[in-house]
Amino acid sequence: MYNEILETMEAEERTRLQLTSLRETVRHVMKHVPFYQTRFKERGLDAEALQTMADIQKLPFTYKSDLREQYPFGLFAVPPHEAVRIHASSGTSGKPTVVGYTQSDLDDWSTAVARGLVAIGAEKTDLLHNAYGYGLFTGGLGLPSGAEQLGMTIVPVSGGNTDRQITLIEDFQPRGICGTPSYMLHLAERMEEKGLDPKMSSLRYGIFGAEPWSEELRQTLEDKWGIRAFDIYGLSEIMGPGVAMECQEQNGLHLMDDLFITEVIDPVTGEPLPEGMVGELVFTSLKKKALPIIRYRTGDLASVTTEVCACGRTTTRMSRVKGRTDDMMIIRGVNVFPSEIERVLLQQPGVTPHYQIHRIQRAGLEALELHIELEAGTVAEELKRVICHAMKTECLISVDLICHPPYGLPRSEGKAVRIIDRRTESEKKFV
């Protein structure tokens, strides 16, 4: 373990630590962030109102829209010049969300990642190939600092330029790799096109995230590359990648309980859900100085458990992300997520891991076109019958299945585009 004291802390001690840090965080934002000053005073709240961990429910939620409305630095608790780094989202749906870090914030981030790397079995002598994109978003810049803190050698390749990635893997012989699951599939396919076998590479483990992915996709990646595939979770508003990470048990992602309080709520009512139930993840930062955030609603759906992991760590564990609240589709009264469709698809022989879900309108009702890609030599008609039956029995929905030949669907060098919204188009069949 990287920090045995923090990673094996008893539950009561952890609660005391979190409550003390929560009060300090509330005092910090009450002193330095007018947005929270107003919110808390409206409710007659201060740090002294937090007598037990359950009292966190008295505090108001923070939403992504709040960060956009306070653009650029309205939620900062330090003057912008005291931040040593600033990140931002792409801003494709409006103004970007801007986050800042003091040096102590970056140090905590690096330590969190280092703890996660040790948990998966990474060693300081390893070479780590980083295929996450670098830039304003936090994806590419979290893992390197943690790897460097651990003493590893990082190759900051970034995303894209797939042939160069393959050359570097062949020449540098990295033991670990990081990237999105969809890009790792694309990378393996490109290697096979060049007559190379991904399983013969030097890679022994991969750290994958930035998009929801299923257990079935984990198995596909592990089989194709001959590696162990580990899930990592994070988001810029909270810290970045490294908020949680799997261990070698691959049975839930270990959360950094000394840095965050994690809640799971009903996404509709906002009420807390019992341990083990899937709901919306809500995070409160406990040590951040530049951008402390209170009860941030992530939109990500998962469950948590406080059961001690077989690895010996006592930290809270979250499940892999099941989807997002805004990804849920209601088809004839049935709630369905892309991850459920992926799970069913990847159980079928003859189907590649590449697919798209097209949301369409038919006779005034929403319907789904499921675009899949077949392996060479697969008989489409029989497979279509099997898949449509599986969707009805396991996902409880009917789909229009459209089969494409090998490489008939686009590949991604970053996050895969899984959902295409065509509900405003005419009802003609997709060609």
C-alpha positions in Angstrom: 0.0 0.0 0.0 1.1 3.6 -0.6 -0.3 4.9 2.7 -1.4 2.1 4.9 -2.8 4.4 7.7 -5.2 6.1 5.3 -6.1 3.0 3.3 -6.8 0.7 6.3 -8.4 3.2 8.6 -11.3 2.0 10.8 -14.7 3.3 10.0 -15.2 5.4 13.1 -11.8 7.1 12.7 -12.5 7.8 9.1 -15.8 9.4 10.0 -14.1 11.6 12.6 -11.5 12.7 10.0 -14.1 13.5 7.4 -16.3 15.4 9.8 -13.4 17.6 11.0 -12.3 18.2 7.4 -15.9 19.0 6.3 -16.2 21.7 9.0 -12.9 23.2 7.9 -14.0 23.2 4.3 -17.3 24.9 5.2 -15.5 27.6 7.1 -13.1 28.1 4.2 -15.9 28.6 1.6 -17.9 30.8 4.0 -14.9 33.1 4.3 -13.8 33.2 0.7 -16.6 32.2 -1.7 -19.6 34.7 -1.9 -21.6 32.1 -3.8 -21.5 29.7 -0.8 -21.8 32.5 1.7 -25.2 33.5 0.2 -26.4 29.8 -0.1 -25.5 29.0 3.5 -26.8 32.2 5.1 -30.1 31.7 3.3 -30.4 28.4 5.2 -29.0 29.7 8.4 -26.1 27.2 8.2 -22.5 27.3 9.3 -19.8 24.8 10.3 -21.3 24.4 13.7 -24.5 23.0 12.2 -22.5 19.9 11.2 -22.5 17.7 14.3 -22.7 14.3 12.5 -22.0 13.1 9.0 -25.8 12.9 8.4 -25.9 16.7 8.8 -24.2 17.1 5.4 -27.7 16.7 4.0 -28.5 20.1 5.3 -26.0 21.6 2.9 -27.3 22.7 -0.6 -26.3 20.9 -3.7 -23.9 22.4 -6.3 -24.6 21.9 -9.9 -22.6 22.1 -13.1 -24.8 25.1 -14.1 -23.5 26.9 -11.0 -20.0 26.6 -12.3 -21.0 28.0 -15.6 -23.0 30.8 -14.1 -20.0 31.7 -11.9 -17.6 31.7 -15.0 -14.7 32.0 -14.9 -13.5 32.3 -11.3 -16.6 33.0 -9.2 -16.3 29.7 -7.2 -12.6 30.1 -6.6 -11.6 30.4 -2.9 -8.3 32.0 -3.7 -7.4 34.9 -6.1 -6.8 33.5 -9.6 -3.1 34.4 -9.4 -2.7 32.0 -6.4 -3.8 29.1 -8.5 -0.8 27.4 -10.2 -2.9 25.6 -12.8 -6.3 26.2 -14.4 -8.3 23.5 -16.3 -11.6 23.9 -18.1 -14.1 21.7 -19.9 -14.7 21.9 -23.6 -17.7 24.1 -23.2 -19.6 22.4 -26.0 -22.9 22.9 -24.3 -22.4 26.5 -23.2 -19.7 28.2 -21.2 -17.0 25.9 -20.0 -16.6 24.9 -16.4 -13.4 26.3 -15.0 -11.4 24.7 -12.2 -8.2 25.8 -10.4 -5.6 24.2 -8.3 -3.1 25.5 -5.7 0.2 23.6 -5.4 -1.2 21.7 -2.4 -4.2 20.7 -4.5 -1.9 19.3 -7.2 0.1 17.5 -4.5 -3.0 15.8 -3.2 -4.1 14.9 -6.7 -0.7 13.3 -7.4 -0.8 11.4 -4.1 -4.3 10.1 -4.9 -3.2 8.8 -8.3 0.0 7.2 -6.8 -2.2 5.3 -4.3 -4.3 4.0 -7.1 -1.3 3.0 -9.1 0.1 1.0 -6.2 -3.3 -0.6 -5.8 -3.3 -2.1 -9.3 0.2 -3.4 -8.9 2.2 -0.7 -10.7 5.8 -0.5 -9.7 8.2 2.5 -9.7 10.4 0.7 -12.3 7.5 0.6 -14.8 7.2 2.6 -18.0 3.7 4.0 -18.4 2.4 4.9 -21.9 -0.2 7.7 -21.5 -2.7 7.9 -24.4 -5.1 10.3 -22.8 -5.4 13.6 -24.5 -3.5 16.6 -23.0 -5.0 20.1 -22.9 -7.4 22.1 -20.9 -9.4 19.1 -19.8 -7.9 17.1 -16.9 -7.8 13.7 -18.6 -4.2 13.5 -19.7 -2.5 15.4 -16.8 -3.6 13.5 -13.7 -1.9 10.2 -14.2 1.6 11.5 -15.1 2.0 13.4 -11.8 1.0 10.4 -9.7 3.2 8.1 -11.7 6.2 10.5 -11.3 5.5 10.7 -7.6 5.7 7.0 -7.4 8.9 7.0 -9.4 7.6 5.6 -12.6 8.7 6.7 -16.1 5.9 8.4 -18.0 5.6 8.6 -21.8 3.2 11.5 -22.5 2.0 10.4 -25.9 -1.4 12.0 -25.8 -4.3 10.9 -28.0 -4.3 10.2 -31.8 -1.5 9.5 -34.2 -2.2 5.8 -33.8 0.7 4.5 -35.9 3.1 6.4 -33.9 1.6 5.0 -30.7 2.2 1.5 -32.0 5.8 2.3 -32.9 6.4 3.7 -29.4 4.9 0.7 -27.7 7.1 -1.6 -29.8 10.2 0.4 -29.2 9.9 1.7 -25.6 8.3 -1.6 -24.2 6.0 0.0 -21.6 4.5 -2.2 -18.9 1.4 -0.1 -18.5 -0.9 2.0 -20.7 -3.7 4.6 -20.1 -6.5 5.7 -22.4 -10.1 5.4 -23.1 -11.4 1.9 -23.6 -12.8 2.7 -27.1 -9.4 4.0 -28.2 -7.6 0.9 -26.9 -9.9 -1.2 -29.1 -9.0 1.0 -32.1 -5.3 0.7 -31.2 -5.5 -3.1 -31.1 -7.3 -3.2 -34.4 -4.7 -1.0 -36.1 -2.0 -3.3 -34.8 -3.7 -6.3 -36.3 -4.0 -4.5 -39.6 -0.3 -4.1 -39.5 0.2 -7.8 -38.9 1.0 -7.4 -35.2 -0.5 -9.3 -32.3 -1.5 -7.0 -29.4 -1.0 -9.9 -27.0 2.6 -10.1 -27.9 3.3 -6.5 -26.7 5.2 -5.6 -23.5 1.9 -4.4 -21.9 0.7 -6.1 -18.7 -1.9 -3.7 -17.4 -4.1 -0.8 -18.7 -5.9 2.0 -16.8 -9.0 3.0 -18.7 -11.7 5.5 -18.0 -13.3 8.8 -19.2 -16.3 7.0 -20.6 -18.7 4.3 -19.2 -17.6 0.8 -20.0 -19.0 -2.6 -19.1 -17.5 -5.8 -17.6 -18.0 -7.4 -21.0 -15.8 -4.7 -22.6 -13.2 -5.3 -19.8 -13.1 -9.0 -20.8 -12.8 -8.0 -24.5 -9.8 -5.7 -23.8 -8.1 -8.2 -21.5 -8.5 -11.0 -24.1 -7.3 -8.8 -27.0 -4.3 -7.3 -25.3 -3.4 -10.1 -22.8 -3.4 -7.5 -20.0 -5.4 -6.7 -16.9 -7.7 -3.8 -17.4 -8.4 -1.5 -14.5 -11.1 1.2 -14.1 -10.3 4.7 -13.0 -12.8 7.4 -12.2 -12.6 11.2 -11.8 -14.0 14.5 -13.0 -12.5 17.9 -13.2 -15.0 19.6 -10.9 -13.9 17.3 -8.0 -10.2 16.8 -8.9 -9.6 14.9 -12.1 -8.8 11.2 -12.8 -7.9 9.5 -9.6 -11.0 10.2 -7.5 -11.4 6.5 -7.4 -9.5 3.5 -8.8 -9.7 -0.2 -8.8 -7.2 -2.5 -7.0 -6.0 -5.9 -8.2 -9.3 -7.5 -6.9 -11.2 -5.6 -9.7 -14.2 -5.5 -7.4 -15.1 -1.8 -7.1 -13.1 1.4 -7.2 -11.5 2.6 -4.0 -12.4 6.2 -3.2 -10.0 8.6 -1.5 -12.1 9.0 1.7 -9.6 11.5 3.2 -10.1 13.8 0.2 -13.8 13.5 -0.5 -17.2 12.6 1.0 -19.2 10.4 -1.3 -23.0 10.3 -1.3 -25.5 8.4 -3.4 -28.8 10.1 -3.9 -32.1 9.5 -5.7 -31.6 11.6 -8.9 -35.2 12.7 -8.9 -35.9 13.4 -5.2 -32.3 14.2 -4.0 -32.8 12.0 -1.0 -30.0 9.7 0.2 -30.1 6.0 -0.9 -29.1 3.0 1.1 -25.7 1.5 0.6 -25.6 -0.8 -2.4 -28.4 1.0 -4.3 -27.6 2.6 -7.6 -28.1 6.4 -7.7 -26.4 9.7 -8.5 -23.0 10.2 -7.1 -22.5 13.4 -5.1 -19.1 14.6 -3.9 -17.8 17.1 -1.4 -14.1 18.0 -1.4 -12.4 18.0 1.9 -8.9 19.5 1.3 -9.1 21.6 -1.9 -8.0 25.1 -1.5 -8.5 26.8 -4.9 -11.9 25.3 -5.8 -13.5 23.6 -2.8 -16.9 22.2 -3.8 -19.9 21.2 -1.7 -22.2 18.4 -2.6 -21.5 18.4 -6.3 -24.1 16.5 -8.3 -22.1 14.6 -10.9 -24.9 13.1 -13.0 -23.0 9.8 -12.8 -24.9 6.7 -11.7 -23.2 4.1 -9.4 -23.5 2.5 -6.0 -21.1 2.4 -3.0 -20.1 -0.1 -0.3 -18.2 0.2 2.9 -17.4 -3.5 3.1 -13.7 -4.2 3.6 -12.1 -5.2 0.3 -10.3 -8.5 -0.1 -7.1 -6.5 -0.7 -7.3 -5.3 2.9 -8.2 -1.7 2.2 -11.1 -0.3 4.2 -11.9 2.7 2.0 -15.3 3.2 0.5 -15.7 1.5 -2.9 -17.9 2.6 -5.7 -19.2 0.4 -8.5 -18.2 1.2 -12.1 -20.3 4.0 -13.5 -23.5 2.5 -14.9 -24.3 5.5 -17.0 -25.4 9.1 -16.6 -28.7 10.6 -15.6 -28.9 12.4 -18.9 -28.0 9.2 -20.9 -31.1 7.3 -19.7 -33.5 6.5 -22.4 -37.2 5.8 -21.8 -38.4 3.4 -24.5 -42.1 2.5 -24.2 -41.9 3.1 -20.5 -38.7 1.1 -20.0 -35.6 2.8 -18.6 -32.5 1.7 -20.4 -28.9 2.8 -20.4 -26.2 2.4 -23.1 -24.1 0.2 -20.8 -27.0 -2.3 -20.6 -27.1 -2.5 -24.4 -23.3 -2.9 -24.6 -23.4 -5.7 -22.0 -25.9 -7.7 -24.1 -24.1 -7.0 -27.4 -20.7 -8.1 -26.2 -22.1 -11.5 -25.1 -22.9 -12.3 -28.8 -20.3 -14.0 -31.0 -19.6 -12.4 -34.3 -20.1 -8.8 -33.1 -17.3 -6.3 -32.7 -17.2 -4.0 -29.7 -18.2 -1.0 -31.9 -21.8 0.1 -31.9 -24.0 3.2 -32.0 -27.4 3.8 -30.6 -29.6 6.1 -32.8 -32.6 7.7 -31.0 -35.4 8.2 -33.5 -39.0 9.3 -33.5 -41.6 7.0 -35.1 -45.3 7.7 -35.1 -44.8 10.2 -32.3 -43.0 7.7 -30.0 -39.3 7.3 -29.3 -37.6 4.2 -30.8 -34.1 2.9 -31.1 -32.0 2.0 -34.0 -29.0 -0.1 -32.9 -26.1 0.0 -35.3 -23.7 -2.9 -34.9 -20.6 -4.0 -36.7 -20.1 -7.7 -37.7 -16.9 -9.7 -37.8 -15.9 -11.0 -41.1 -17.8 -14.2 -42.1 -20.7 -13.6 -39.7 -24.2 -14.4 -41.0 -26.3 -11.3 -40.3 -29.8 -12.6 -40.4 -29.4 -15.3 -37.8 -27.4 -13.0 -35.5 -30.1 -10.3 -35.8 -32.7 -12.6 -34.6 -30.6 -13.6 -31.6 -29.7 -10.1 -30.6 -33.2 -8.7 -31.0 -34.4 -11.6 -28.7 -31.7 -10.8 -26.2 -32.7 -7.1 -26.1 -36.3 -8.0 -25.4 -35.6 -10.6 -22.7 -32.7 -8.8 -20.9 -33.3 -5.1 -21.6 -37.0 -5.3 -22.1 -36.9 -3.2 -25.3 -37.3 -3.7 -29.0 -34.7 -2.3 -31.4 -34.3 -1.9 -35.1 -31.0 -3.6 -35.7 -28.8 -2.4 -38.6 -25.7 -4.5 -39.3 -22.5 -3.0 -40.8 -19.5 -4.8 -42.2 -16.1 -4.8 -40.5 -14.9 -1.2 -40.0 -18.3 0.1 -41.1 -18.7 2.2 -38.0 -16.4 5.2 -37.1 -13.5 4.7 -34.7 -12.6 7.2 -31.9 -9.2 8.5 -30.8 -10.8 9.7 -27.6 -14.3 9.2 -26.1 -16.5 7.1 -28.3 -19.7 8.6 -29.6 -22.3 6.0 -28.6 -25.6 7.9 -28.8 -26.8 9.8 -31.9 -29.9 11.8 -31.4 -32.0 11.9 -34.6 -35.4 12.6 -33.0 -35.8 15.9 -34.8 -35.2 14.3 -38.2 -37.9 12.8 -40.4 -39.0 9.2 -39.8 -37.2 7.8 -42.8 -34.9 4.8 -42.3 -31.2 5.5 -41.6 -29.1 4.5 -44.6 
